[in-house]
Amino acid sequence: KTAPGSTTSYDLTPRKVAFDWSKTPLEWIPGSPFASHFINEINLILPAGEFWFCRLYNKAMPHITDDKLRQDVKDFIRQESMHARAHGGAIEEYLNAHNVETDTATQKMDWLFKQPLADKPFGRSLPKALEYKWLVYRIGLVAAIEHTTCVLGKYVLENKAWDEAGADATLLDLLRWHGAEEIEHRNVAFDLYRHLGGSYISRYALPIIATPAIFALWADGASHLMSQDKALADKKPSAFKPWIWLEWQRTSRSGLLPSLPWLTLQQLPFFTPWYNPTKEASTEEALAYLNSSPAYHRAQALLAEQQKKPVLAAV
């Protein structure tokens, strides 16, 4: 029986981007420090996970027998690597420039991917017979996470509440460029999981683990950012206290954040036997944004400038 292959009907396009963070205020959504910090936490969650995706997919590469899927995976790795670097740049050039302490959050994420989710969990070697199963299981986790990022990608492309609130254009571009590429490559993780023998039954466990973990890490990291803001510090933000969860829901009513119930409902399609990532968003809408992204055009302009060579005067 031939293993399922790629269901992406087009070629993925790895893109370089360049962001200018010099004018982005910490409260990038005016009048909403809560939503600003909550979204900013994405910058701290993502880089470690995206570099982990890349390591994991490189490890899976020898097991891929479908040529199109192999190319999809290569392009996925290049896109995810760029995502990690872009968010890493936001940490250094934006958050750290505003004197925000970020090491606490990023070290937690580094530990998660370098210890329990490593090839050797907590430094312990697995029996040879389990190594491949552990690889496929973790690739299944990526597929569950990528479903969530596709949902969020669609949300950020369609959400106009940020624009209406006067949100910073650079940070919006980061979110929308990243979200659009998540839509563009939305089939790859699920295709790879199926190709390597991932079962339908195990798919039930994957989002049950991944989804609460994502929400908990998001709230925990956002709490740490908020605790450094004088406007919110007196609330003593913590993922273990009701305030942040209640405020999340309250803020979502204004459209500045996706609500937790809505996000939870969006996970349901992944459980179904007929789940198809293609149906979750529009590739055309994603590509339309990617082709207009200011950060993409800025990177293109910088590259063109670097490639210019001085013309020697004729002797």
Protein Blocks (a to p, Z undefined) as FASTA:
>chain_A
ZZdddfbfbdcddddddddfklmcfblcghilklmmmmmmmmmmmmmmmmmmmmmmmmmm
mmpcbfklmmmmmmmmmmmmmmmmmmmmmmmmmmmmnopafklmmmmmmmmmmmmmmmbg
ghiacdfklmmmmmmmmmmmmmmmmmmmmmmmmmmmmmmklmmnopafklmmmmmmmmmm
mmmmmmmmmmmmmmnopafklmmmmmmmmmmmmmmmmmmmmmmmmmmpmklmmnopafkb
fklmmmmmmmmmnopaccfklmmmmmmmmmpmkbcfklmpcfklmmmmmmmomklmmmmm
mmmmmmpccddddZZ
